[in-house]
């Protein structure tokens, strides 16, 4: 079993070897394992894929996991999972920690495109991801959580979920500081804040190579949401569905914000009633990454 | 018996204090032109997306906004109120600019902060430090003038203690959300006053939970509201700028 006190360090270093992005260091320790399949995409695409696997399918109460990633100049690395990361019930109210530190070099791309985190009832989970970038690094982060094991009737029933994503330039200037805290306490249940929404997702697209995708995503989200929002003239022209339209909340809410100097970053926030609709959203919005990483994400 | 001189000595600080109170009330008065009423804190987007459709929803929404205000902004108010120097303020201004990832909320914070700094340095002229800091910051050109740190700075200058400053920040947020609700016709003027009074004890609990925290602990606790507020720019017709 894992020892709650010890921090287990895992690391992957990707550098150019013979002109191709290659793994030069790969260390993983129980309960984590990194797998890097050779043939994820076509051979003309220069990208290293790393799958993060958890023994036992998830994170046990009290686990402290530290991962360090370094993506060298002009390299591409994709980090993903093979299913949702489960955070099991907490034992003796012990919190599980997962810390990720990543350096992304000049003109390099790191894409973190995992499945969602699912916290079981009473789980306590703390996640912190810190990124250090050059001014022309590229970064994709998908960070998302579902409300729990729906088949067991659990909805937002965990005790604590705290997720931090901080992005700094290599001179130490903060570019993006974001912490989301969902905590059950005596004043209220997370369920009450979420209404009927079961999934909260965040997508960050950053850097010069992402500009094109940022523009597509912004247009898409604007179109999706304009249809969902109350539009007086549209409502009048469609009397039949008017009553329903005014009664129900959108099943998926999404919004985009640009951030950083020269608007180099885009964040998309999503709240949805179903996990599947977020997978569909991610598949659609991130499809333009295919030429850079070899295969379309979430297929 | 006190001598006449002793009485005078006692009266002096009381007099200063009473004058400060006029300024403190003025800071919290809605007549102070800081532009708070141009903002709905996401309420308009919440109404148009049917997240808020009646006065019950409004009360829930208001409490959630206050909770998020407590967790995200109070650390900034607390820090500048207790260390009202320019270096600390500029550092917090930069951190808050990176923390407000929602563009709608970020722009609202900048416009209200700039307005407050302009008004406060002109109106509270007995506190020359405000004007000195504003002039020096404008010259630098790198300061974004976010609202919460400037509010803390002003509170500190006007002699609010740190708890009252943080309570005042929750108070003006509540005032502005409720004002927006009346203009969106969700609630009448009397209902608005009732709501404000009903929510006050809850706001006090929120204050106790989030006050006196470090800036490193600032966090979002209402991701759904943040997502909805981000939709403000997609609204077909808008009364408010956020």
Boltz contact constraints between the chains, C-beta under 6 A:
constraints:
  - contact:
      token1: [A, 174]
      token2: [B, 98]
      max_distance: 6.0
  - contact:
      token1: [A, 175]
      token2: [B, 98]
      max_distance: 6.0
  - contact:
      token1: [A, 176]
      token2: [B, 98]
      max_distance: 6.0
  - contact:
      token1: [A, 177]
      token2: [B, 98]
      max_distance: 6.0
  - contact:
      token1: [A, 177]
      token2: [B, 99]
      max_distance: 6.0
  - contact:
      token1: [A, 178]
      token2: [B, 101]
      max_distance: 6.0
  - contact:
      token1: [A, 179]
      token2: [B, 219]
      max_distance: 6.0
  - contact:
      token1: [A, 180]
      token2: [B, 220]
      max_distance: 6.0
  - contact:
      token1: [A, 180]
      token2: [B, 223]
      max_distance: 6.0
  - contact:
      token1: [A, 181]
      token2: [B, 219]
      max_distance: 6.0
  - contact:
      token1: [A, 181]
      token2: [B, 221]
      max_distance: 6.0
  - contact:
      token1: [A, 193]
      token2: [B, 64]
      max_distance: 6.0
  - contact:
      token1: [A, 193]
      token2: [B, 222]
      max_distance: 6.0
  - contact:
      token1: [A, 194]
      token2: [B, 224]
      max_distance: 6.0
  - contact:
      token1: [A, 197]
      token2: [B, 224]
      max_distance: 6.0
  - contact:
      token1: [A, 200]
      token2: [B, 223]
      max_distance: 6.0
  - contact:
      token1: [A, 222]
      token2: [B, 234]
      max_distance: 6.0
  - contact:
      token1: [A, 225]
      token2: [B, 231]
      max_distance: 6.0
  - contact:
      token1: [A, 225]
      token2: [B, 234]
      max_distance: 6.0
  - contact:
      token1: [A, 226]
      token2: [B, 234]
      max_distance: 6.0
  - contact:
      token1: [A, 229]
      token2: [B, 48]
      max_distance: 6.0
  - contact:
      token1: [A, 229]
      token2: [B, 49]
      max_distance: 6.0
  - contact:
      token1: [A, 229]
      token2: [B, 234]
      max_distance: 6.0
  - contact:
      token1: [A, 230]
      token2: [B, 48]
      max_distance: 6.0
  - contact:
      token1: [A, 231]
      token2: [B, 236]
      max_distance: 6.0
  - contact:
      token1: [A, 249]
      token2: [B, 50]
      max_distance: 6.0
  - contact:
      token1: [A, 249]
      token2: [B, 51]
      max_distance: 6.0
  - contact:
      token1: [A, 250]
      token2: [B, 49]
      max_distance: 6.0
  - contact:
      token1: [A, 253]
      token2: [B, 227]
      max_distance: 6.0
  - contact:
      token1: [A, 253]
      token2: [B, 228]
      max_distance: 6.0
  - contact:
      token1: [A, 255]
      token2: [B, 227]
      max_distance: 6.0
  - contact:
      token1: [A, 255]
      token2: [B, 230]
      max_distance: 6.0
  - contact:
      token1: [A, 255]
      token2: [B, 231]
      max_distance: 6.0
  - contact:
      token1: [A, 257]
      token2: [B, 102]
      max_distance: 6.0
  - contact:
      token1: [A, 257]
      token2: [B, 103]
      max_distance: 6.0
  - contact:
      token1: [A, 257]
      token2: [B, 230]
      max_distance: 6.0
  - contact:
      token1: [A, 258]
      token2: [B, 103]
      max_distance: 6.0
  - contact:
      token1: [A, 259]
      token2: [B, 101]
      max_distance: 6.0
  - contact:
      token1: [A, 267]
      token2: [B, 101]
      max_distance: 6.0
  - contact:
      token1: [A, 269]
      token2: [B, 227]
      max_distance: 6.0
  - contact:
      token1: [A, 269]
      token2: [B, 230]
      max_distance: 6.0
  - contact:
      token1: [A, 271]
      token2: [B, 224]
      max_distance: 6.0
  - contact:
      token1: [A, 271]
      token2: [B, 227]
      max_distance: 6.0
